[in-house]
Amino acid sequence: MLGDGKTNYFDFVYVDGSHQAPDVMCDAVLGFRLLKIDGFMAFDDYLWAEKLPYGQDPIRCPKPAIDACTNLYCRKLQIIPAPNMQLYVKKLSD
């Protein structure tokens, strides 16, 4: 299984790659479990949105998944704004 024996293992997790909300949500939830208390998680492309002829599709951008994750874990993390369309969080508890 992904991350076997690595719970609370990493000091820093960087979430970047897919811009699809379901992928970002999966990476965020798994990454949070792997992150040590007082560790940091960085989300890249927080405000990125694909230019589509019919407007913005919330499933095809990272922000809704990042917002869902930070809202669900709001008592376990501290949000740290960052430049360049990034968002950082510090894990406070499991």
Secondary structure, DSSP 4 states (H G I P E B T S, - for coil): -TTTT-TT-EEEEEE-S--SHHHHHHHHHHHHHHEEEEEEEEES-TT-----TT---GGGSSHHHHHHHHHHTTTTEEEEE-STT-EEEEE---
